[in-house]
Amino acid sequence: MTSKQTAKGCEFLLAEVTKKSLFTPEDFTSEQQQIAATTEAFVNNEIFPDLELMEQQDFALVVEKLRDCAELGLFLVDIPEEFGGLELDKATSMLIAEKLGPTGSFAITCTGQTGIGSLPLVYYGTPQQKEKYLAKLITGEWIGAYCLTEPDCGSDPLSARTTATLSADGSCYQLNGVKQFITNAAFADLFTVFAKIDGKHFSAFLVERGMAGLSIGSEEKKMGLKGTSTAQVILQNVCVPVANLLGEAGKGHKIAFNVLNIGRLKLSATVTGAAKGAFSEAAKYAMERKQFGQYLASFGAIREKLADMAGTLFAAESLLYRVAGLLDERIATLDRTADDYYETYQKAIEEYAGECAMAKVFCSKTLALVVDEALQIHGGYGYVKEYPIERYYRDERVNRIFEGTNEINRLLIPALLFRRADSGDLDLWDRVRAVREQLHAKGTTEEVTTTPFGIEFSLLARLKKLFLLLVGALGENRSEQEILLALGDMAIGIFALESALLRAEKVLCIASERRKALLQATVKSVTFALVAQVQVDAARCAAYGVQEPHLAALQKTIASLAAYPVAGLLEAKQLLADAASEAGAYPF
Ligand SMILES: Cc1cc2nc3c(=O)[nH]c(=O)nc-3n(C[C@H](O)[C@H](O)[C@H](O)COP(=O)(O)OP(=O)(O)OC[C@H]3O[C@@H](n4cnc5c(N)ncnc54)[C@H](O)[C@@H]3O)c2cc1C
């Protein structure tokens, strides 16, 4: 790869990646840090004090807070300059979403507005549509909602039953159908509704709240995210002017899926922020609560949890901003003045659909781990509402369900990889052959360099080989979902590990001695956890898809390629846990 070329989506699985091409949280400019600090202060001063009222569904208050957000400029980030926006990079957009994350409900309401509620219009709207609606959305005068799901179709949105029929005089489309689980439904003014023209051509429409025939169902009584509005949007002969068709007729799938890529990345950011919030609750509690005359934070059982939470969170954060950086790098190569700018922009995002899916799955799983252990650290007090961790725990669950369930995202990863390989975009099969020959000639050992984290980078290289070896060993036997899920999980684990290692390597040379020790401890802890998981995923994949007499030999190869000769793991975890306890927070 030359310096001018940007990485191809999923290419990391086939080639070595260097730290130069990686964006990390340490790369944030002072302007980005300032935006983050402003958002954090807004959350602490304006949202947390009223969160309880919002959780009781005081939606007038929620809308008021959304307008405060707009006043602060937070709705301008993803909007083009010519329409009054700031058009900042994706890293900044994710940083804001991360800072909103600990609020749970408010973060989802807000990203519902700035992400899926506005981006279809930004990416696919005509200049007239943008003129008409964007100004209202960025000031918070209007709130947006995204209506894809239906009662009978969630993961399979292209089977939508909502129809759009052109009126006899050709002036409007009549929309009929029901949209399910729509975020912001109670107070949204503009709905991006997906419907099939003549029951066949999947398309998107901009539907105003005031259009006759549109009504909102009753609020769902949810397990968590109680401060968000989630309801059905019911369309009965709603007459939508033809000028409100968004994008091309019959091309709604492009809008639906492309916007979901950014939606998934924004969700990765909000859950990373939530995980940091839950982590702080646990770390502080462990330093306040005494049992057997000692602080909880002094028990190895609690320290191990804190270390595992911090290590995984480091990987999630590294992965999230790496993907944001990849998108920014690719977008920066586009010609902003070209007529087809938004078309190339969408292609740039689509390039990293696999990485966005990986971020969504890994970061949402990280939040699940963190809230579960954070609640456990609270003991019985974690189970009562008086402590914030109870809300974090309830709010977490849905993140593995919406923006494409984690199963759908995990399946998407190998599907994308094979599609690209088959189209010649990635030289997967050449790499598979090369790895097979290399392993045959040299065995499973990999040269270890003396550079920092040499053992871990060598292991990472072996895991990539293992992935390719398995892909080759499966041959055509890759139609079973169980096998594809295992491959997807391996890819996610490798991507997370690589992101953490590259970041640690990149920042090690500028770190203080104390920070260096912390980075080294984190690398050991997170490598140990991720490799163990990748090894299990590889074993699953082999056992499902490879038959004897090859299976036994392959199992040995898996064990050998995934071996991690780690020393000092206990001390590393203790150091990491102590840093977390001392900070009362995620220590990076
Ligand atoms: C609080 C909340 C807010 C939401 N906000 C919005 C919104 O603003 N706009 C919107 O359009 N939607 C929204 N949704 C809907 C959400 O995106 C869907 O719930 C989600 O896509 C899953 O669809 P489903 O619930 O119909 O589950 P299903 O699709 O029925 O899936 C059920 C289970 O089967 C699995 N599954 C389904 N198909 C397959 C397959 N092919 N292979 C393997 N496994 C499969 C799934 O992974 C899942 O585990 C929201 C949902 C919730 C709960």
The ligand as a Tripos MOL2 file, in Angstrom:
@<TRIPOS>MOLECULE
LIG
   53    58     1     0     0
SMALL
NO_CHARGES

@<TRIPOS>ATOM
      1 C1        -35.5200    0.4860   21.6150 C.3       1 LIG1
      2 C2        -35.5170    0.2310   20.1520 C.ar      1 LIG1
      3 C3        -35.3610    1.2810   19.2630 C.ar      1 LIG1
      4 C4        -35.3850    1.0570   17.8880 C.ar      1 LIG1
      5 N1        -35.3070    2.1230   17.0250 N.ar      1 LIG1
      6 C5        -35.5330    1.9190   15.6990 C.ar      1 LIG1
      7 C6        -35.6370    3.0340   14.8070 C.ar      1 LIG1
      8 O1        -35.4980    4.1980   15.1920 O.2       1 LIG1
      9 N2        -35.9070    2.7740   13.4940 N.ar      1 LIG1
     10 C7        -36.0640    1.5020   13.0170 C.ar      1 LIG1
     11 O2        -36.3110    1.3490   11.8310 O.2       1 LIG1
     12 N3        -35.9580    0.4330   13.8450 N.ar      1 LIG1
     13 C8        -35.7090    0.6040   15.1650 C.ar      1 LIG1
     14 N4        -35.6230   -0.4760   16.0120 N.ar      1 LIG1
     15 C9        -35.7920   -1.8060   15.4860 C.3       1 LIG1
     16 C10       -34.5260   -2.6360   15.4810 C.3       1 LIG1
     17 O3        -33.6530   -2.1600   14.4990 O.3       1 LIG1
     18 C11       -34.9500   -4.1120   15.2790 C.3       1 LIG1
     19 O4        -35.5360   -4.5230   16.4900 O.3       1 LIG1
     20 C12       -33.8010   -5.0040   14.8830 C.3       1 LIG1
     21 O5        -33.3810   -4.7000   13.5920 O.3       1 LIG1
     22 C13       -34.1740   -6.4900   14.9620 C.3       1 LIG1
     23 O6        -35.3690   -6.7430   14.3100 O.3       1 LIG1
     24 P1        -36.5140   -7.5720   15.0540 P.3       1 LIG1
     25 O7        -36.7230   -6.9680   16.3790 O.co2     1 LIG1
     26 O8        -37.6580   -7.6840   14.1440 O.co2     1 LIG1
     27 O9        -35.8740   -9.0110   15.2970 O.3       1 LIG1
     28 P2        -35.8290  -10.2110   14.2390 P.3       1 LIG1
     29 O10       -35.3260   -9.7370   12.9440 O.co2     1 LIG1
     30 O11       -37.1100  -10.9440   14.2810 O.co2     1 LIG1
     31 O12       -34.6970  -11.1210   14.8930 O.3       1 LIG1
     32 C14       -34.9390  -12.0010   15.9950 C.3       1 LIG1
     33 C15       -33.6710  -12.8320   16.2310 C.3       1 LIG1
     34 O13       -33.3830  -13.6230   15.0800 O.3       1 LIG1
     35 C16       -32.0930  -13.3290   14.5770 C.3       1 LIG1
     36 N5        -32.1530  -13.3480   13.1210 N.ar      1 LIG1
     37 C17       -33.0540  -12.7310   12.3060 C.ar      1 LIG1
     38 N6        -32.7790  -12.9790   11.0320 N.ar      1 LIG1
     39 C18       -31.6830  -13.7570   11.0000 C.ar      1 LIG1
     40 C19       -30.8970  -14.3390    9.9680 C.ar      1 LIG1
     41 N7        -31.1410  -14.1490    8.6770 N.pl3     1 LIG1
     42 N8        -29.8470  -15.0710   10.3280 N.ar      1 LIG1
     43 C20       -29.5330  -15.2610   11.6160 C.ar      1 LIG1
     44 N9        -30.2230  -14.7420   12.6420 N.ar      1 LIG1
     45 C21       -31.2880  -13.9940   12.3340 C.ar      1 LIG1
     46 C22       -31.7510  -11.9530   15.1200 C.3       1 LIG1
     47 O14       -30.3620  -11.7580   15.2090 O.3       1 LIG1
     48 C23       -32.4280  -11.9730   16.4670 C.3       1 LIG1
     49 O15       -31.6100  -12.6160   17.4070 O.3       1 LIG1
     50 C24       -35.5480   -0.2600   17.3930 C.ar      1 LIG1
     51 C25       -35.6670   -1.3290   18.2970 C.ar      1 LIG1
     52 C26       -35.6750   -1.1020   19.6430 C.ar      1 LIG1
     53 C27       -35.8560   -2.2630   20.5780 C.3       1 LIG1
@<TRIPOS>BOND
     1     1     2 1
     2     2     3 ar
     3     2    52 ar
     4     3     4 ar
     5     4     5 ar
     6     4    50 ar
     7     5     6 ar
     8     6     7 ar
     9     6    13 1
    10     7     8 2
    11     7     9 ar
    12     9    10 ar
    13    10    11 2
    14    10    12 ar
    15    12    13 ar
    16    13    14 ar
    17    14    15 1
    18    14    50 ar
    19    15    16 1
    20    16    17 1
    21    16    18 1
    22    18    19 1
    23    18    20 1
    24    20    21 1
    25    20    22 1
    26    22    23 1
    27    23    24 1
    28    24    25 2
    29    24    26 1
    30    24    27 1
    31    27    28 1
    32    28    29 2
    33    28    30 1
    34    28    31 1
    35    31    32 1
    36    32    33 1
    37    33    34 1
    38    33    48 1
    39    34    35 1
    40    35    36 1
    41    35    46 1
    42    36    37 ar
    43    36    45 ar
    44    37    38 ar
    45    38    39 ar
    46    39    40 ar
    47    39    45 ar
    48    40    41 1
    49    40    42 ar
    50    42    43 ar
    51    43    44 ar
    52    44    45 ar
    53    46    47 1
    54    46    48 1
    55    48    49 1
    56    50    51 ar
    57    51    52 ar
    58    52    53 1
@<TRIPOS>SUBSTRUCTURE
     1 LIG1         1 GROUP 0 **** ****
